[in-house]
């Protein structure tokens, strides 16, 4: 976005700042302009515990820390290797825009600021940066350059790491080595590109097959067993891989992606309940979309009543587990889960209500993680204490957040950046397991 040698002037929309408060450092030697209407909008976002509130406060502090009156005039240098930033006061509404755009809408004031700068400086390249596709379209309609904020975008989601690889025509002796329990060295496979840490394998020859995972610390490929977990039995290879990494205490960070019905949330819940004795608490959380405090007010009742519609998919998956047989301690899963809920060993909540809580020895499941920004995902992970396992589940192609897409959401970003790390594992679930009808609809509609 800012890599060209030609100097540009970037006019920032409010949503860019609410997405990334450190955005001033992402434009290299180019100039940045902040319309005064953006500061007015940020003022309304300062109070609150949401990620957007944090970004509003942090950006205003960083802008204030630059100091000097020049910020309203010629601008102030952001850093030794960066350009300048200045706040543009609101001038007259440009005559070219008066007929089509109202002066009362903040988006139009930002648009007017960028358009006026472009007209007053015809030799400079003025670019409006916004995560709002509608505003970018309006900019293009009046001949103004506009771009999305792509600093944290995944380049190609079609090439995103899936966490697994299928290998055929394998020597039967290697598969036999898996079943003996010893495994074999990854170098024997002679794969290009080479295996990365915790990558899963479907191994076949003409007579035998096996599921395996690469253990990077040992340099060995070991078999993955198909085990029942808290009454839930995996139905395909990907689900078997998922339960393997979900129940492995040496992998504290796991992501599961896949379309609706592939079992992401169900498997994560079953694994957490199976591993409950090793953790102080199990947290189940989802982001509330849209991300605004006032949106919660339209639902009747207290906080729990307002959150229940958002949390219902998690309760539905708990209900599936409750309907399975007990696992040997004399109580049914329904009784065990209810006792954990009563004792607050199992907590179901919106993600914003878990902020600030201690994350030591927690099995933390974040559902619908595709609706998180990269910064929100980073914030969650960096708060993990000793003995904590974090699991993100979601579908990168099913996004409800107004300013995120398959390339810019936190789940895609996490998968791309973390692949190959020994503390991380990812599995993309492909086959729907809800019902034959659900799979047919997913394939054809």
C-alpha atoms as one frame of an Amber mdcrd trajectory, in Angstrom:
protein
   0.000   0.000   0.000   2.800   2.420   0.863   5.747   0.708  -0.767   5.990
   2.890  -3.881   8.806   5.458  -4.267   6.252   8.100  -5.324   5.244  10.232
  -2.366   1.569  10.090  -1.548  -0.823  11.728   0.857  -3.041   9.225   2.667
  -6.299  10.495   4.187  -7.440   8.081   6.912 -11.027   7.103   7.641 -12.069
   6.534  11.266 -12.512   2.775  10.801  -8.826   2.381   9.871  -7.825   3.773
  13.266 -10.424   1.672  15.104  -8.993  -1.378  13.323  -5.325  -0.591  14.073
  -4.265   2.192  16.435  -0.650   1.834  15.254  -1.592   2.649  11.658   0.510
   5.852  11.638   3.656   3.729  11.434   2.444   1.702   8.442   2.787   4.332
   5.680   6.595   4.625   5.560   7.799   7.971   4.132   4.386   9.116   2.904
   2.265  11.903   4.408  -0.840  11.189   6.494  -3.823  13.484   6.917  -6.413
  13.048   9.671  -9.636  14.993   8.986 -10.886  16.831  12.085 -14.200  14.962
  11.727 -12.275  11.723  12.375 -11.082  13.075  15.737 -14.685  13.982  16.555
 -15.789  10.429  15.754 -12.949   8.958  17.834 -14.092  11.026  20.802 -17.362
   9.075  20.809 -15.453   5.779  20.954 -13.092   6.597  23.839 -15.202   5.037
  26.590 -15.825   1.292  26.743 -14.084  -2.082  26.951 -14.357  -3.159  23.341
 -11.337  -3.409  21.069 -12.493  -0.358  19.115 -12.527   1.685  22.338  -8.971
   0.622  23.084  -7.834   1.630  19.600  -9.541   5.037  19.856  -7.815   5.823
  23.168  -4.439   4.474  22.076  -4.428   6.408  18.809  -5.355   9.696  20.461
  -2.586   9.202  23.032  -0.006   8.459  20.335  -1.131  11.501  18.335  -0.906
  13.709  21.402   2.542  12.303  22.253   3.909  13.613  18.949   3.306  17.115
  20.361   3.671  20.501  18.774   1.307  22.944  17.061   2.626  21.855  13.675
   0.168  18.991  13.647  -2.515  21.466  12.538  -0.237  23.162  10.015   2.639
  21.584   8.135   2.474  18.332  10.061   4.763  16.443  12.458   7.127  13.632
  11.549   5.867  10.285  12.865   9.395   8.848  13.199  12.913   8.902  11.723
  11.907   6.531   8.914   8.358   7.783   8.472   6.566  10.699   6.882   4.460
  13.376   8.534   0.983  13.406  10.024  -1.277  16.406  10.298  -4.851  17.129
  11.304  -6.873  18.872   8.580  -9.470  21.338   9.859 -12.828  21.324   8.128
 -13.022  23.799   5.280 -15.818  24.673   2.884 -17.726  21.834   1.298 -16.433
  21.511  -2.260 -18.960  22.646  -4.907 -18.406  19.425  -6.906 -19.826  17.384
  -4.029 -22.728  19.540  -2.856 -25.335  18.051  -5.166 -24.740  14.358  -4.293
 -23.437  14.329  -0.708 -24.901  15.785   2.488 -22.699  17.847   4.793 -24.027
  16.232   7.969 -22.692  12.726   7.413 -19.170  12.093   8.835 -18.227   9.894
   5.853 -18.993  12.754   3.482 -16.904  15.199   5.523 -13.951  12.795   5.236
 -14.654  12.409   1.525 -14.774  16.196   1.137 -11.448  16.571   2.941  -9.696
  14.107   0.637 -11.325  15.489  -2.516 -10.443  19.095  -1.644  -6.814  18.145
  -0.966  -6.636  16.363  -4.312  -8.045  19.393  -6.152  -5.771  21.869  -4.349
  -2.691  19.698  -4.980  -3.192  18.248  -8.488   0.429  17.047  -8.718   0.276
  15.023  -5.500  -1.342  11.598  -5.220  -4.067  11.865  -2.589  -5.469   8.489
  -1.506  -8.444   7.920   0.786  -7.842   4.863   2.993 -10.989   3.233   4.373
 -12.213  -0.196   5.376 -15.716   0.847   4.350 -16.263  -0.479   0.817 -19.208
   1.883   0.328 -17.071   4.951   1.034 -14.368   3.639  -1.295 -16.969   3.296
  -4.055 -18.137   6.874  -3.480 -14.530   8.039  -3.735 -14.048   6.248  -7.035
 -17.319   7.723  -8.324 -15.875  11.237  -8.002 -12.478  10.295  -9.420 -10.663
  10.074  -6.089  -8.074   7.354  -5.438  -9.117   5.019  -2.606  -7.693   1.899
  -0.979  -8.487  -0.604   1.722  -6.129  -0.792   4.712  -4.280  -3.985   3.826
  -1.293  -4.023   6.179  -2.541  -7.138   8.002  -4.169  -8.843   5.001  -3.499
 -12.440   4.032  -2.231 -12.392   0.447  -4.020 -15.470  -0.920  -6.667 -17.291
   1.119  -6.867 -20.056  -1.491  -3.279 -20.983  -0.603  -3.842 -20.742   3.166
  -2.291 -23.529   5.245  -4.742 -26.417   5.771  -2.774 -28.334   8.400  -2.774
 -31.607   6.489  -1.295 -33.379   3.492  -2.179 -36.639   1.695   0.631 -38.898
   0.461   0.060 -41.998  -1.663   2.199 -44.886  -2.937   4.093 -45.015   0.338
   6.399 -47.863   1.300   4.404 -50.330   3.431   7.309 -50.545   5.899   6.807
 -46.888   6.866   3.128 -47.449   7.604   4.038 -50.550   9.618   6.456 -48.399
  11.647   3.548 -46.163  12.622   1.475 -49.060  13.911   4.363 -50.367  16.034
   4.308 -47.031  17.863   7.855 -45.966  17.003   7.120 -43.812  13.987   9.787
 -42.823  11.482  11.973 -39.865  10.546  10.270 -37.225   8.397  13.292 -37.105
   6.082  12.342 -40.552   4.758   9.309 -39.031   3.031  11.498 -36.649   0.972
   8.684 -34.119   0.729   8.848 -30.754  -1.017   8.045 -28.442   0.594   9.167
 -30.143   3.817   6.783 -30.850   6.670   6.149 -28.107   9.223   5.604 -28.624
  12.945   2.374 -30.453  13.819   1.364 -30.947  10.189  -1.019 -33.886   9.785
  -0.657 -36.621   7.198  -2.937 -39.087   5.445  -0.564 -41.886   4.393  -1.533
 -44.623   1.940  -0.158 -47.398  -0.183  -2.093 -49.969  -2.201  -3.020 -52.093
   0.831  -2.674 -50.013   3.992  -3.316 -46.508   5.279  -2.645 -44.507   8.436
  -3.150 -41.083   9.950  -0.069 -39.380  11.354   1.372 -36.087  12.625   4.848
 -34.595  12.359   6.473 -33.946  15.748   9.088 -31.315  14.926  11.045 -31.482
  18.193  11.764 -35.189  17.649  11.866 -34.977  13.865   9.487 -37.963  13.789
   6.197 -38.783  12.112   3.929 -40.585  14.602   0.528 -42.197  14.231  -2.642
 -40.336  15.210  -5.151 -42.664  16.871  -8.899 -42.410  16.383 -10.174 -42.016
  19.951 -13.564 -41.231  21.447 -13.452 -37.956  23.412 -16.133 -37.274  26.036
 -18.604 -39.421  24.118 -17.777 -37.852  20.735 -16.254 -40.117  18.063 -14.495
 -38.505  15.058 -16.211 -39.312  11.765 -13.416 -38.500   9.312  -9.666 -37.968
   9.088  -9.815 -34.221   9.702 -11.901 -34.639  12.853  -9.415 -37.259  14.078
  -6.554 -34.812  13.479  -8.489 -32.070  15.258  -9.122 -34.120  18.393  -5.465
 -35.169  18.381  -4.148 -31.608  18.605  -6.989 -30.408  20.829  -6.063 -33.004
  23.435  -2.277 -32.577  23.161  -0.979 -30.565  26.163   2.220 -29.709  24.267
   0.262 -27.649  21.723  -1.136 -24.592  23.558  -2.509 -22.850  20.462  -4.917
 -24.493  17.999  -7.058 -23.161  15.164  -9.911 -25.043  13.502 -11.436 -23.695
  10.301 -14.222 -25.008   8.125 -17.767 -24.393   6.973 -20.874 -24.822   9.119
 -21.543 -28.399  10.167 -17.966 -29.663  10.042 -17.851 -30.048  13.825 -15.389
 -27.313  14.822 -17.117 -26.115  17.978 -18.371 -29.561  19.002 -14.883 -31.095
  18.828 -13.319 -28.202  20.750 -15.940 -28.474  23.507 -15.612 -32.257  23.774
 -11.809 -31.996  23.981 -12.014 -29.300  26.652 -14.406 -31.384  28.756 -12.206
 -34.466  28.341  -9.169 -32.465  29.514 -11.014 -30.583  32.291  -8.934 -32.075
  35.153  -5.794 -30.447  33.758  -7.291 -26.945  33.733  -8.629 -24.591  36.362
 -11.499 -23.480  34.160 -12.994 -23.796  30.685 -13.938 -20.537  28.961 -16.238
 -20.594  25.931 -16.543 -17.233  24.227 -17.786 -15.602  21.039 -17.363 -12.052
  19.732 -20.521  -9.974  19.653 -21.127  -8.623  16.150 -21.634  -5.783  15.413
 -18.951  -4.564  17.810 -20.738  -1.720  19.531 -21.848  -1.304  23.127 -25.152
   0.307  22.172 -26.231  -2.706  20.069 -26.754  -4.775  23.209 -29.370  -2.314
  24.452 -31.980  -3.265  21.881 -32.445  -6.718  23.414 -34.727  -7.014  26.475
 -33.673  -8.117  29.958 -30.419  -8.345  31.896 -26.953  -9.093  30.475 -27.462
 -12.882  30.422 -30.768 -12.561  28.579 -29.166 -10.234  26.046 -26.221 -12.581
  25.473 -28.171 -15.842  25.209 -29.140 -15.400  21.511 -25.451 -14.916  20.632
 -24.350 -17.846  22.784 -27.072 -20.276  21.652 -24.861 -22.166  19.143 -22.474
 -23.026  21.984 -25.355 -24.270  24.132 -26.596 -26.320  21.166 -23.232 -28.079
  20.956 -23.229 -28.661  24.699 -26.658 -30.228  24.260 -25.263 -32.667  21.690
 -22.565 -33.736  24.146 -25.098 -34.039  26.969 -27.075 -36.568  24.916 -24.151
 -38.993  24.732 -23.428 -41.690  27.240 -21.406 -41.056  30.390 -17.692 -41.699
  30.506 -17.334 -43.883  33.536 -17.527 -41.719  36.666 -21.138 -42.625  37.453
 -22.722 -39.444  36.098 -24.106 -38.652  32.687 -22.456 -35.932  30.619 -25.544
 -33.799  31.260 -24.987 -34.016  35.034 -21.257 -33.396  34.714 -21.687 -30.346
  32.489 -24.455 -28.869  34.639 -22.287 -29.262  37.739 -19.407 -27.498  35.989
 -21.705 -24.644  34.975 -23.009 -24.343  38.538 -19.475 -24.331  39.956 -18.294
 -21.892  37.240 -15.692 -24.408  36.121 -17.316 -23.990  32.724 -18.123 -20.416
  31.651 -20.027 -19.388  28.538 -19.816 -15.691  27.752 -19.317 -12.998  25.150
 -15.682 -12.283  24.477 -15.924  -8.688  25.693 -17.042  -9.896  29.149 -13.943
 -12.071  29.572 -11.511  -9.190  29.044  -9.427  -8.552  32.145  -9.832 -12.039
  33.595  -6.826 -14.146  34.529  -5.920 -16.712  31.870  -3.808 -19.131  33.918
  -4.524 -22.857  33.431  -7.546 -22.079  31.265  -8.870 -24.066  28.319 -10.072
 -21.093  26.296 -12.281 -21.680  23.229 -13.026 -18.671  21.028 -15.827 -19.496
  18.607 -16.560 -17.511  15.416 -12.994 -16.165  15.485 -13.309 -14.962  11.873
 -15.180 -11.962  13.317 -12.096 -10.827  15.239  -9.472  -8.410  13.954  -5.796
  -9.451  13.899  -5.180  -7.113  16.837  -7.955  -8.718  18.898  -6.519 -12.185
  18.234  -3.061 -10.984  19.265  -4.470  -9.423  22.440  -6.122 -12.702  23.461
  -3.034 -14.831  22.827  -0.585 -12.478  24.540  -2.645 -12.688  27.730  -2.286
 -16.472  27.978  -0.638 -17.526  31.249   1.092 -20.735  32.266  -0.821 -23.918
  31.482  -3.392 -22.192  29.243  -4.576 -23.625  25.931  -6.330 -21.377  23.418
  -8.496 -22.715  20.598  -9.875 -20.485  17.834 -12.657 -21.876  15.638 -14.365
 -20.281  12.667 -15.163 -20.090   8.974 -13.062 -17.471   7.162 -15.669 -17.232
   4.387 -18.628 -16.565   6.719 -17.927 -13.148   8.221 -20.475 -10.873   9.917
 -18.105  -8.030  10.824 -18.746  -4.995   8.562 -15.045  -4.201   8.007 -13.495
  -7.669   7.771 -13.255 -10.178   4.948 -11.549 -13.504   4.200  -8.182 -11.763
   3.803  -8.276  -9.315   6.711  -9.908 -11.254   9.572  -7.908 -12.358  12.597
  -8.347 -16.096  12.036  -6.826 -16.037   8.527  -4.016 -13.795   9.765  -3.259
 -16.143  12.666  -3.163 -19.243  10.436  -0.775 -17.593   7.984   1.592 -16.173
  10.609   1.707 -19.138  13.012   2.067 -22.092  10.631   5.201 -24.100  11.361
   5.523 -22.997  14.998   6.023 -25.975  17.410   3.436 -24.531  19.853   0.754
 -24.251  17.182  -1.448 -26.605  15.164  -4.145 -26.014  12.584  -6.743 -28.268
  10.968  -9.109 -27.270   8.192 -12.284 -29.372   8.399 -13.805 -30.004   4.990
 -16.583 -32.572   5.283 -19.899 -31.564   6.841 -21.235 -34.036   9.392 -24.570
 -32.545  10.427 -26.740 -34.482   7.996 -26.899 -35.619   4.388 -29.370 -32.784
   3.698 -27.092 -30.144   5.260 -24.142 -31.352   3.187 -26.229 -31.301   0.003
 -27.281 -27.705   0.683 -23.686 -26.693   1.405 -22.516 -28.219  -1.884 -25.275
 -27.040  -4.216 -26.782 -23.816  -2.866
